[in-house]
Amino acid sequence: MPAYSSLARRGRRPAVVLLGGLVSASLALTLAPTAAAAPLAPPPGKDVGPGEAYMGVGTRIEQGLGAGPDERTIGPADTSGVQGIDVSHWQGSINWSSVKSAGMSFAYIKATEGTNYKDDRFSANYTNAYNAGIIRGAYHFARPNASSGTAQADYFASNGGGWSRDNRTLPGVLDIEHNPSGAMCYGLSTTQMRTWINDFHARYKARTTRDVVIYTTASWWNTCTGSWSGMAAKSPFWVAHWGVSAPTVPSGFPTWTFWQYSATGRVGGVSGDVDRNKFNGSAARLLALANNTA
């Protein structure tokens, strides 16, 4: 999740060493390295072209930023339990050791979009998160109006969305949300959307043996799939609902596995805002999900 407009990412201020109290600010010394600031992403509805999307870009269209309670005021109920983040190239360079030290147990990293875009920071993020001891997984930003669910699942599985039982790899995520550059449901009927999602799931499972996690909002799912319950017994559900004490889960799912509760979180090792997430269970259950031993 990138920041933009009034919530543009802010870099840390360098520490200044004063010699005799008369040294000008031009002699300021940076005492510790920080994550490099990333370029600002296009806001939703502003020509979010192929390859530029990120987890939550469509959620912003539905929920906005600052429309509800201040997302920077995170209560104890939100930050308790097993915490994580999701990132893409819009976060720039990330210090994953610092992310781990900040208490993050898991991370989802953008791998692909459609069938012709791989995030240019995916490989570095995926490897460095693993080396820092973070349980990580990959996500695919869906473009249902561009190609079939089968084709996009193949592209995802071949470009970062694979899985192995190594204690640090979560099943891949299908990020399917409000179209960031057009009609909410990508011009598909509810029947067509159900078919698209089912095809993606079936091919991803055939390629990886895992059920894909589904990320979306209650509003999008209820509107674009007709409150479909057909994935409830197959896919873990990741709900996006910001600035609330408890998320609204769409009619088609009994509960949530992950909850993206803020789009304006702050975490050591990441420059500026980053999505904050919570796992609905213990650290042992997160590991079981990763290793498919649940």
Disulfide bonds with the S-S distance in Angstrom:
Cys185-Cys224 1.94
